[in-house]
């Protein structure tokens, strides 16, 4: 399978997958990923994910220490 996924959404939507370390507020997330590989999880053939996840102007709360950060941006490649 070949898939190209592009999305632009509020960063709050990422809180569902961020675990218990931090929460995101405000800001925007941009995803641009390409996947090549099998559809079946049991298939161990070669697979590849390429692209980035970008967070722009987000507010972040680091939960373990209750630290607040503003205007955070990051690009995960």
TASUL-V79501 format. One record per pair of residues at least 24 apart in sequence whose C-alpha atoms are under 10 Angstrom apart, sorted by sequence separation. I is the first residue (numbers start at 1). GAP is how many residues later the second one is. If there is no record, write none. Layout:
<<I,GAP> <I,GAP>>
This chain:
<<6,24> <7,24> <8,24> <29,24> <30,24> <31,24> <52,24> <53,24> <6,25> <7,25> <29,25> <30,25> <51,25> <52,25> <5,26> <6,26> <7,26> <28,26> <29,26> <30,26> <51,26> <5,27> <6,27> <28,27> <29,27> <50,27> <4,28> <5,28> <6,28> <27,28> <28,28> <29,28> <4,29> <5,29> <27,29> <28,29> <29,29> <3,30> <4,30> <5,30> <26,30> <27,30> <28,30> <3,31> <4,31> <24,31> <26,31> <27,31> <2,32> <3,32> <4,32> <25,32> <26,32> <27,32> <2,33> <3,33> <25,33> <26,33> <27,33> <1,34> <2,34> <3,34> <24,34> <25,34> <26,34> <1,35> <2,35> <24,35> <25,35> <1,36> <2,36> <23,36> <24,36> <25,36> <1,37> <2,37> <23,37> <24,37> <1,38> <22,38> <23,38> <24,38> <1,39> <22,39> <23,39> <21,40> <22,40> <23,40> <21,41> <22,41> <20,42> <21,42> <22,42> <11,43> <20,43> <21,43> <22,43> <27,43> <11,44> <20,44> <21,44> <22,44> <26,44> <27,44> <29,44> <31,44> <33,44> <2,45> <4,45> <6,45> <8,45> <10,45> <11,45> <21,45> <22,45> <23,45> <24,45> <25,45> <26,45> <27,45> <28,45> <29,45> <30,45> <31,45> <32,45> <1,46> <2,46> <3,46> <4,46> <5,46> <6,46> <7,46> <8,46> <9,46> <10,46> <11,46> <12,46> <22,46> <24,46> <26,46> <27,46> <29,46> <4,47> <6,47> <8,47> <11,47> <12,47> <10,48> <11,48> <24,48> <11,49>>
